[in-house]
Amino acid sequence: MKLRLGVLFGGESVEHEISIITANQAIQALDKEKYEVLPIYIAKNRQLYCSELLFDLNNYKDLDELMKKCRQVTLIKQGNKVKVISLFSKLLAKEVGEVDILVPIVHGTNSEDGTIQGFIEMFKVPYVGASLQASAVGQDKIFMKQILGQAGLPLVDWDWFFG
């Protein structure tokens, strides 16, 4: 039985396009004999989409057109399973797939800063990468330097300000 990976990518950050490229490279490198991949694209407006079309980088040249061809989806927890559900209307929904592990390949604000990890942890499904706390600390350089300094690690002199 193949392990079912839900690959989350995109997001609203300025690094949106880099996330698309990184996710597609990772998906192409996966062993298809071991893994079944379900691409879950996070649009800039935070809506989730799923489609086989997401496997081809050429389809991303016109995001609006691509989204018209993809199914809007959401994740739900049923028992101990996490399912990806396509939303046709408020009354009709169809299961697109089920995931065993989520693989967030996201960059920037509201993505790799712990936001996605917190979302995933609500489902109690395994995921790849750093924890919510480690991601939040690693993305906030001021907070990280404060923690490292309090732990007694040597740091170069630094200061911070908001512009």
C-alpha positions in Angstrom: 0.0 0.0 0.0 1.3 3.4 -1.0 1.6 6.2 1.6 -0.7 9.1 0.7 1.0 12.5 0.9 -0.9 15.7 0.8 1.5 18.3 -0.5 0.5 21.8 0.6 2.0 24.7 -1.4 1.4 28.3 -2.5 0.0 30.7 0.1 -0.4 34.4 0.3 3.2 35.4 0.9 5.5 37.2 -1.6 7.2 33.8 -2.0 4.1 32.2 -3.5 5.7 31.4 -6.8 8.9 30.0 -5.2 6.6 27.6 -3.2 4.9 26.4 -6.4 8.3 25.6 -8.0 9.7 24.0 -4.9 6.6 21.8 -4.4 6.6 20.7 -8.0 10.3 19.8 -7.8 9.7 17.8 -4.6 6.7 16.0 -6.1 8.7 15.1 -9.2 11.5 13.6 -7.1 9.2 11.4 -5.0 9.3 7.6 -5.6 5.9 6.9 -7.3 6.1 3.3 -6.2 6.0 4.3 -2.6 3.9 7.5 -2.5 0.6 8.6 -3.9 0.6 12.5 -4.1 -2.4 14.7 -3.7 -1.4 18.3 -4.5 -3.2 20.9 -2.4 -2.6 24.4 -3.7 -3.2 27.4 -1.4 -4.2 30.3 -3.6 -3.2 33.9 -2.6 -6.7 34.4 -1.3 -6.2 31.4 1.1 -8.6 29.1 -0.7 -7.5 25.5 -1.2 -7.5 23.8 -4.6 -6.8 20.3 -5.9 -6.3 18.9 -9.4 -4.0 16.8 -11.6 -3.3 20.1 -13.4 -1.3 21.3 -10.5 1.5 18.8 -11.3 2.5 20.8 -14.5 4.4 24.1 -13.9 3.3 25.3 -17.4 -0.3 25.6 -16.1 0.7 28.3 -13.6 1.2 30.9 -16.3 -2.4 32.1 -15.8 -3.4 31.5 -12.2 -7.0 32.7 -12.7 -7.5 30.3 -15.6 -5.9 27.5 -13.7 -8.2 28.0 -10.6 -11.3 27.8 -12.9 -10.2 24.3 -13.9 -9.3 23.1 -10.4 -11.7 21.9 -7.6 -11.9 24.1 -4.5 -11.3 21.8 -1.5 -11.1 21.7 2.2 -9.7 19.3 4.7 -11.9 17.5 7.2 -11.3 15.0 10.0 -13.5 11.9 10.0 -12.6 9.6 12.9 -8.8 9.2 12.6 -8.7 10.0 8.9 -8.0 13.3 7.2 -9.9 13.7 4.0 -9.7 16.2 1.2 -13.2 17.2 0.2 -14.3 19.0 -3.0 -16.9 21.7 -2.5 -19.5 21.8 -5.2 -22.0 23.7 -3.2 -23.0 24.1 0.4 -25.1 20.9 0.1 -22.9 18.8 -2.1 -19.4 17.6 -1.4 -17.2 14.9 -2.8 -14.2 13.2 -1.4 -11.1 13.9 -3.5 -8.7 11.8 -1.4 -7.4 10.9 1.9 -4.0 11.8 3.3 -1.7 9.9 5.7 0.9 12.7 6.0 0.8 16.3 5.1 3.9 17.9 3.5 3.9 21.7 3.7 6.2 23.2 1.1 5.4 26.8 1.8 7.5 30.0 2.2 7.1 33.3 4.0 4.5 35.0 6.1 1.3 33.1 7.1 3.0 29.9 5.8 6.3 28.8 7.2 6.0 30.9 10.3 4.0 28.2 12.1 0.6 29.1 10.6 0.4 26.0 8.4 1.8 23.8 11.2 -0.9 25.0 13.6 -3.6 24.3 10.9 -2.2 20.8 10.4 -1.9 20.1 14.1 -5.7 20.6 14.5 -6.1 17.4 12.4 -3.6 15.4 14.5 -2.1 14.1 11.3 1.7 13.6 10.9 3.5 16.2 8.9 7.0 16.9 7.6 9.2 19.7 8.9 9.6 21.8 12.0 6.9 22.2 14.7 4.7 25.2 15.1 6.9 26.6 17.8 10.2 26.1 16.0 8.7 27.6 12.9 7.4 30.6 14.7 10.7 31.3 16.5 12.8 30.6 13.4 10.8 33.1 11.3 10.7 35.9 13.8 14.4 36.9 14.0 13.9 39.3 17.0 12.2 36.6 19.0 14.8 34.1 18.0 17.7 36.3 19.1 16.0 37.0 22.4 15.6 33.3 23.0 19.2 32.5 22.0 20.5 35.3 24.1 18.6 34.1 27.2 20.0 30.6 26.6 23.5 32.1 27.0 24.5 31.6 23.4 26.9 34.3 22.0 25.4 36.8 19.6 26.8 39.7 17.7 25.4 43.1 18.9 22.0 43.7 17.4 19.1 46.1 17.7 15.6 46.2 16.1 13.0 48.7 15.1 9.7 48.9 13.2 9.6 51.2 10.3 
